Structure formats: C-alpha cells, structure tokens
Amino acid sequence: MSKGWFILVGVFSVSLGLVTGGLIKGNIELTAAGFVIGIGVFLIRNWLK
C-alpha cells in the first residue's frame, strides 16, 4: 500500500474523532467539520481507485 493510503486512513480517523467528540460534547461545529473531512476523504479515495 502506498503512503497516500496511510495518510487517508489517518485523516479518516481524525474525522471520526471529530464527529464522536462533537456528538459527545454537543458541539455542532466539531461534528460538521468531521463530516466535511470524512466526505472529502471518501471522494479522494474514490478518485485514487
């Protein structure tokens, strides 16, 4: 696997952390940022395939 895939997995884990933290703390900005990053990672992953 290439270095790019490892970076994508790391960014995706940050995205999940932001969504989870935002939901736990009730902070809509963190949750929204996590979703935006997650969608970006999904689109980049599809582009790399």
N, C-alpha and C positions, 0 to 999 in steps of 0.2 A: 504494500500500500504506500501511496505517496505521502509526502509531507503535508500536502494540501488537505488530504482526508483527515489527518490527525488534528489539523487546525480547525476544520469544520466540526469535528466531534467536540473539541474543547469549547468552541463558541456555542455549540448547541447545549452543552452542559451549563454554561453561563446563562443561556436563555432560560433553561428550565429552573435554574436557581432564582432568577429574577421573577419569573411567574409565581413560583412557590412562595418566595419571600413576600411578594406583593399581595398574594392572597391571604397569607397568614397575618400580615400587618395591616391589611385593609388599605393598602396604598395602590390606587388605580394607576399611577404613573409607572411604578415598577412593573406591574402586570402588563401594561400596554407596551412598555419597552421590551419586555421579554417576548411578547407575541410578535412584535415587529422584527426582532432579531431572529426568532425562530422561523418566520416566514421567509426572511432573507436567506437563511441557511438552506431551507427547503428548495428555494429557487436556484441557488448556486449549485446545490447537489444535483439537481436535475440537469443543469447546464453542463456539469462535469461528466455526466454519464456518457 
